[in-house]
Amino acid sequence: MSKFETRKALISVWDKKGVLELAKGLAAHGYEIVSSSGTAKHLRDGGVDVTEVLDLTGLPSILGGRVKTLHPAIMGGILARRGMADDDADREKFNIPLIDVVVCTLYPFEETAASGASLDQLIEKIDIGGVSLIRAAAKNYFHVAVVTDIADYGRVLEELEKKQEFTLEFKQELALKAFKATASYDSVIYKGLSRELGTADDVTEDKILPLRREQKLRYGENPHQQAALFMPPLETRPFEQLSGKELSYNNLLDLDTLLRGCSIFQDSCACTIVKHTTPCGTAMGKTTCEAFEKALVCDPVSAFGGIIGVTRKVDLDTAKKISETFFEILAAPDFDNEAAEYLKEKKPNLRVLKLRAGYAPQLQITGNRCGFLIEDDKLPKLPTQEDGKWHGVARPDLWDDIIFAWKTAAITKSNAIVLVKDGAAVGIGGGFTNRVDAAEYAIRQAGEKAKDSVMASDAFFPFADSVELAHKAGVAAVIEPGGSIRDSEVFKKAEELGLSLFEGGSRTFRH
């Protein structure tokens, strides 16, 4: 048997984990190991006989290592179709040996980008030869096995041990995995270079969305659905779990609203309680304990089994007060050591999350049976008295409550109506199909507290009926964005009733 008939395995890996055992296993099954540079040295040091790439190409590594395997003797050996006369003739003419296995892991571009490397360093970690080897082998999967995942090394050797060769089904599986790896790699390069070069991603342009599985979840929204949490490359989750059970799919859905609440209320000591992706209580306080107690009063029945976020460090008093009621999650920017230990011991199932700055997605992506909807993921701009307009008697003395009500409505499922009094939500009507029902619910929930409260609506009032309900309940002031064809009727009715109405001009739908 000539050297061109010996089965060959080309191994070129950045990550050397497990590769020595794989090379030894392939050699034991009759494969000649071909490699170069650091991989070749690593294998030789481990006792594996290695044929250098330059022995096949006649050329050494050039351009500072940028070109090693990009040569017809290598690429031709990978891409050659066995038994095709023209391919066999070319191989014979140019002395090109067949390569039957390609093992390759790529330069760590993502890790380099995450480390804060310079642009020059980043560019040098864009793998060219490795991606070419992988794509060539995957394209020719009828004849070549391509291995890109260290986790598959054991399976490769098991396949050889059992069958002495690779089945077509196994090679197909490896090829698909290889194309996914190169597609993901290129998309990470796009994201990393875009970030380094300061290039913004237009929301309306075609999207490349590399995602890494961060966590496999027990199930999805319901037990019959599978689910997992994914993160974009170069990003980390905006929290650290200090204690408690593993997060569920529904926990993570609720956390989206909670994190938005913590962001929109960050300028004050505030608490948000979320149930089924919408707030059921919000409040400001001098302490986290006071803010929590005020938020809980809004709807303690719905709050049971909900999740809590506060915008300041949690102390022991707050931890003890929160532990009196069943909650799924407590999230805060920090915890006193005593508070963290107390919660871990007294509430071992409570998921305690320490929030951290970092990941804030630029895009909000919603998949449904129409396709994928993508929009900017921005918190709404706060209304100001300078940019808006008062109808009726201005009530700047109520402005803090008005803004707090507006913020709460902005994170509440539409249609949303919120009543706030003394820095706390006293009625929240969210997720209703019409605004009147939302207003009636919020007013009924507030009860006597509706008197002298303020009302916020996430969108305009299409008719004056909600304003009339607010006046009847004793609401002192209303904020709504305006924009209805009947605005003049609504504003006139508010003035007739002596109800102060602020036209803020900013709609905050959350469907």
Disulfide bonds with the S-S distance in Angstrom:
none
